[in-house]
Amino acid sequence: MTLRGDLPDRYLTPDDIADMFGVPLETVYQWRRKRTGPPGFRVGKHLRYDPTDVRAYVIQRKSACHGAA
């Protein structure tokens, strides 16, 4: 699963996010604690990510990088 293709039509898990960004799962949880990664939400005890929010996060990060150049 990559961000270059279409994101799945389902909520994403922390494992999905780690796979997409090529980072360890613990990094995803650190982003959550520091509020620096894509926004997630809880469904009961499970953490999930909306693909639309993940796409917006990537666009924002890309804009911030290109704006700083």
N, C-alpha and C positions, 0 to 999 in steps of 0.2 A: 504494500500500500504506500503510495507516495502522494505528496501534495500537488505534484504536477498534473496528475490525472484527476478525474472526478472523485470527490470524496464519497464514501458510502452513504446510502440513504438510511442511516441508523445513527444512534448516539454512539460515540466512541469511548473506549475504555482507556485507562492510563497506559495499558500495554500498547494499544493502538497509537497513542501519542508518542510513546518512546520509540516505536518502530518507525513512525513517520519522520521524526526528527533525528533518528539515529543516535539517541542518547540512552543512557541507562534509566531504568524505571525509577530509581531513587532520584534522579534529576527532575523527573516530572513531578514527584512529590515535593521536592525542594522548591520548584517553581510555584507550586500551589501554596506552600507555606509563606513564601516571600511575595506572593501575588505578582510574579513577573512573567508567568507563562500564559497560555491561552486560558480563558475563564472556564472553570468547570462548575458542576453543580452536583448535589447529592440526590440520589434516588434511594431512600432508605439508607443503608450503610454503604452503598455503592457510589463511587465517583464516576461521573460521565461528562462527556464534552459534546456540545452541539457542533456538527461539521461546519455550519455557517459561522459560528464564533471562531473556530479554528482558522478558517479561511480569512476572516477579518483580522485576526491576530497576525497572520503571516503578511497580509497586505500592509498593515500598520508597521510591522518591523521592517519590511522592505522599503517603505516610504521613509522611515526614520534613517535607514542606512544611506539611501540615495540622497536624502536632504542634507546629510552631514558632509557629503563629498564636495 
